[in-house]
Amino acid sequence: MEEHGSDGWRYRGTISPRTLPSLRRHLVSWLRRRAGDDVGRQADDVVLACWEAMANVLDHAYRGRPGLIDIRARIDEDVLIVTVADQGRWTTIAERSDGGRGLRLIQALVDGLDLRSTDDGTVITLTWPFPARRTA
């Protein structure tokens, strides 16, 4: 279920190889409505980091099969906050063959990152200053 509100965007539902591209489009659409086209490169970084987080849920939490995801995007006191939560069980970095490159990519694109895993799932929180940084 997708929700739009004055305070943000949320999707709660199934993630699958089929739904992943539309989630990206909906996030881009919400971000453009909130900031206009002038967010430029920052929007690209936000979308790429969020795409990677969502793809990681599909790949690592659900091993490529459909599963539940809860994505929230909001702006709070000039900070863009995106959380991506799942109810799956991730493999450890030692168990994965990719060596955690996706997480390193996310870290390079965000200003803040918090990753928490429990037996109930994983939540990754990504933050950026918002609106886009202005240079003098």
C-alpha positions as CSV (number, residue, x, y, z in Angstrom):
1,M,0.0,0.0,0.0
2,E,1.4,3.4,-1.0
3,E,0.7,6.5,1.0
4,H,1.3,10.1,0.3
5,G,1.0,12.7,3.0
6,S,2.1,16.2,3.7
7,D,4.9,14.8,5.9
8,G,6.2,12.1,3.5
9,W,5.8,9.0,1.4
10,R,5.4,5.4,2.5
11,Y,5.1,2.0,0.9
12,R,4.1,-1.0,2.9
13,G,3.7,-4.2,1.0
14,T,5.5,-6.8,-1.1
15,I,8.8,-6.3,-2.7
16,S,9.7,-8.6,-5.6
17,P,11.8,-8.3,-8.8
18,R,8.6,-7.0,-10.4
19,T,7.7,-4.3,-7.9
20,L,11.3,-3.0,-7.3
21,P,11.4,-0.7,-10.4
22,S,8.0,0.9,-9.6
23,L,9.1,1.6,-6.0
24,R,12.0,3.5,-7.4
25,R,9.7,5.5,-9.7
26,H,7.3,6.4,-6.9
27,L,10.2,7.6,-4.7
28,V,11.6,9.7,-7.4
29,S,8.2,11.2,-8.1
30,W,7.7,12.1,-4.4
31,L,11.1,13.6,-4.1
32,R,10.6,15.7,-7.2
33,R,7.3,17.0,-5.9
34,R,8.9,17.9,-2.6
35,A,12.0,19.6,-4.0
36,G,11.4,20.3,-7.6
37,D,14.0,19.7,-10.3
38,D,16.6,21.8,-8.6
39,V,17.7,19.0,-6.2
40,G,19.9,17.7,-9.1
41,R,22.7,15.4,-8.0
42,Q,21.4,15.0,-4.5
43,A,18.3,13.4,-5.9
44,D,20.4,11.0,-7.9
45,D,22.4,10.0,-4.7
46,V,19.2,9.6,-2.7
47,V,17.5,7.4,-5.4
48,L,20.6,5.2,-5.9
49,A,21.2,4.7,-2.2
50,C,17.5,3.8,-1.7
51,W,17.5,1.5,-4.7
52,E,20.5,-0.3,-3.3
53,A,18.9,-0.6,0.1
54,M,15.6,-2.0,-1.5
55,A,17.6,-4.4,-3.7
56,N,19.5,-5.6,-0.7
57,V,16.3,-6.4,1.1
58,L,15.2,-8.5,-1.9
59,D,18.5,-10.2,-2.4
60,H,19.6,-10.7,1.2
61,A,16.5,-10.8,3.4
62,Y,14.3,-12.7,1.0
63,R,16.9,-14.4,-1.3
64,G,15.2,-13.0,-4.4
65,R,11.7,-14.2,-3.5
66,P,8.8,-11.8,-2.6
67,G,8.7,-10.5,0.9
68,L,7.3,-7.7,3.1
69,I,9.0,-4.3,3.0
70,D,8.2,-1.0,4.7
71,I,9.7,2.1,3.1
72,R,9.3,5.6,4.6
73,A,10.6,8.9,3.3
74,R,10.1,12.1,5.1
75,I,11.6,15.5,5.7
76,D,12.2,16.5,9.3
77,E,13.9,19.9,10.2
78,D,15.7,20.1,6.9
79,V,16.8,16.5,7.0
80,L,15.6,13.9,4.5
81,I,15.1,10.6,6.3
82,V,14.5,7.3,4.5
83,T,13.9,4.0,6.3
84,V,13.8,0.6,4.7
85,A,12.6,-2.2,6.9
86,D,12.1,-5.9,6.2
87,Q,11.0,-9.0,8.2
88,G,13.5,-11.3,6.7
89,R,16.8,-12.8,7.9
90,W,19.9,-11.5,6.3
91,T,23.0,-13.6,5.9
92,T,26.1,-12.3,7.6
93,I,28.8,-10.6,5.6
94,A,31.0,-13.7,6.1
95,E,28.2,-15.8,4.5
96,R,27.8,-13.6,1.4
97,S,29.8,-13.8,-1.7
98,D,29.5,-10.1,-2.6
99,G,31.7,-8.9,0.3
100,G,29.2,-6.1,1.2
101,R,29.8,-3.8,-1.7
102,G,26.2,-2.6,-1.8
103,L,26.5,-1.3,1.8
104,R,29.7,0.4,0.9
105,L,28.0,2.1,-2.0
106,I,25.2,3.3,0.2
107,Q,27.7,4.7,2.8
108,A,29.4,6.7,0.0
109,L,26.1,8.3,-1.0
110,V,24.5,9.2,2.3
111,D,25.4,11.7,5.1
112,G,24.1,9.4,7.8
113,L,23.4,5.6,8.0
114,D,22.1,3.4,10.8
115,L,21.7,-0.3,10.3
116,R,20.0,-2.5,12.8
117,S,19.2,-6.2,12.6
118,T,17.2,-8.3,15.0
119,D,15.5,-11.7,14.7
120,D,12.4,-9.8,13.5
121,G,14.2,-8.2,10.5
122,T,16.5,-5.4,9.5
123,V,16.0,-1.6,9.4
124,I,18.3,0.7,7.6
125,T,17.9,4.5,8.0
126,L,19.5,6.9,5.5
127,T,19.8,10.6,6.0
128,W,20.7,13.7,3.9
129,P,20.5,17.4,4.5
130,F,17.5,18.7,2.6
131,P,16.9,20.7,0.5
132,A,19.9,20.2,-1.7
133,R,23.1,21.9,-0.6
134,R,23.6,25.2,-2.1
135,T,27.1,26.4,-3.1
136,A,28.1,30.1,-3.0
